[in-house]
């Protein structure tokens, strides 16, 4: 057989494989290309030098072993060096500000854990299954909103509705704090759909340039009036040898019309800047110095993960807060120094409401004065339950989260799974002031006279009565 026929057959087979993969699994092709763009400077030299070395070894040339060793050494050492260089390049988008975090102003919100618990128990007459992924939209409403999706049952079905939760700052949530907007049955796309016709990942992949990715963990849903919309922030690798992930716009799926569009730029109040990139920018602070500074952990900041009893738990980093007028979404992370200290020495803040294709938003670290770090959140929570609540009041109560507010103050929410009884304000000096819905720590005993049999009360009336009972139990 002629060599030209063999070469032609191989190229034809490769073309069939590539185009077949693009048609069947375009999102996988995007992923693989992105991985190649980020790692080729390590793996291509290893493959080339390793292949030459293997050939020379079979040809019984001694230099072949030397080349094989060199390829192995580059795979190990080059991997560390390139990873550091990519982090160092990304760290150039981080600014350490001389302004104190006490100058920042954030709007208060209901705690994330309460929103999650409320979501599971207030699905109303929906017949689908909640995804369980709740996202904060702190710029919406008076005190922010939380949203999640409800999926129609069936592997080849799309979303049924978007659930919007507006838990109050005090008391329990009722049906009036939850609303839904419904997807059209013709809008069949969803993340993780089993078929070609209802897989949102695939649909996005077919509309964007090669290497562009939609990370499901960055996506969120909203109700735009009565229209449900899915927002999927996009990312792409930028650079040649040393690359970094940057925003590549946002994909927007309209749940009424089924239309999928891609916007390169966005400026508003929704969290369309990829949280995964904000996280990578924060982590890049550990590569801001020299290679050996990074290797031995001498520079940068960490989230509060070392504080095992932090009430913020899994929501300790890149949690969503809003500026006071609700115009900007901020990704906020309390920061520790690298080492064993769990004191909060800084706040990391990223702007989540603006996206410009191919450009990183600045990530700012606001450091507390050297001699004025804040106590670890676990220590604050222990003070609240053990001292401020006087022990007996704390029985059955939980500190849900502790987040920055304004004027140097932080706010902790205290209560039970779906009801907030107290909010504790912690000032710059660490002084804790406890308030309830009445505006003071002790509160005024509320009347719980139902006025009629419980069986005749509406769900809203029962929830209001239960809220008064829970508050009285907390006071006792």
C-alpha positions, 0 to 999 in steps of 0.5 A: 500500500502506498504511503500516501494512502496510509497517511491519508487514511490516518488523517481521514480517521482523525478528522472523523474522530475530531468532528464526531467528538465535537458533535457528540461532546463539544463541552469535553472538547472545550475542556480538553483544549483548555487543559492543553492550553494550560499545560502544553509547556510542560507536557509537549517537551516531555513527550517530544524529548521522551519519544526521542530518548526512547528511540535512541535507547532502542537504537542502543545510544547511551544519550537516550537514557540521559534524554529520558531522565531529562524528560522525567525531571522536567515533568516534575520540576517543570510542573511546579515551576509553571504552576507557580509562574501562572499563579504569580502572573494571576497575582498581578490582578490583586491589590493589597490596599492600605485602606482598612476593612472597617471603611467598607459598607455592606448591606445585611442579609439573612444567613445562607444556612437558613435560606438552604433549610427554607428552600427544602421545606417551601417547594409549594405545589411543584412536582419536580426536584430541587437541585439543592444548589442555592445562590445568593443574589444580595443586590435584589430586594431590601435584604437580598434574595437566594435562588435555586432551580427545580428540575422536571422529573425525567432524564430528558426534561428541563427545569420546572421553575426557579425558586426565589427566597427572601428570608427575613432578618428576624423570625421565621420564613413563611410562604410569602417569603417564597415565590416561583417563576415557571419555565415553559415546557418548550425550554428543555435545556438544563445543566446535566441534561441526559439528551442532546436536546436538553443538555445546556452544557452542550448547547453553550459549547456549540455557541462559543469559541474553542476553549471557552467553558461554562462552569456549572458552579459559577451559574445561577438563576433569577426571576426577571419578573415572571421570566426565569433566566439561567446565567452561566459565566464563561471562562477561557485560557489567555496567554501563550506559555504562561496562561491564566483563566479570564472571563469570556462573557456570560451565557443567558438562557431564557426559560420562557422562550428557550432562547440561548444568547451569549453576551461578551460584556455585562455591567449590572448588579448580578453576580456574572463575574465567575466566582471560580476566577475570584477564588483563583485570584485570592489563592494566587496571593500565595504566589505573589513573592518568589518561588521559594516564598511560595514553596515554603508558605511565606507569603499570601493569605488563606481563607478561614478553613483552618478554623474548624468551628467557624460557623460560616462552614462551607460558605466561608469564602467568596460569599455574596454581599451587596453594597448599601444601595444594592448596585454591586455584588461583592465576593467577600472572604475573611482572610488569615495569614499563612501559618497556624493563626486563625485570627482574621487579618484582612478581607478579600473583596472582588467585584462580581457585577462587571464582566469585560471579555478577556479582562480580569476584575481587580481583586482587593485585599483590605488589611486590618492594622497590624495590632487590630486583627479580628478574633476567629469566628469560632471564638466570637460564636463561643462568646455569643452562646456562652457569655452574651446569651447567658448559657441557658438562653443558648440551648438549642440555638445556633450561630449561623454565620458571621459576616462583615456589615458596615462601620467596622461592624460584623453581624452574627445571626442566631436562631434555629433552622428556619427562624432567626431569634437574635442578631449580634453586632460585633464592633471593632473592639470585639464588643458584642451587642445582642438584638432581637426583632424588638430592637434589644437583647431581652425583648418584650414578651409577645402575646401568642394568643391564637384567638381560634383553634389551630386547625382553623389557622392558615399556614401563615398564621401558624408560622407567625405563632410559631415564630413568637413561641421560638422567640420566647423559648430563646429568651427563657 
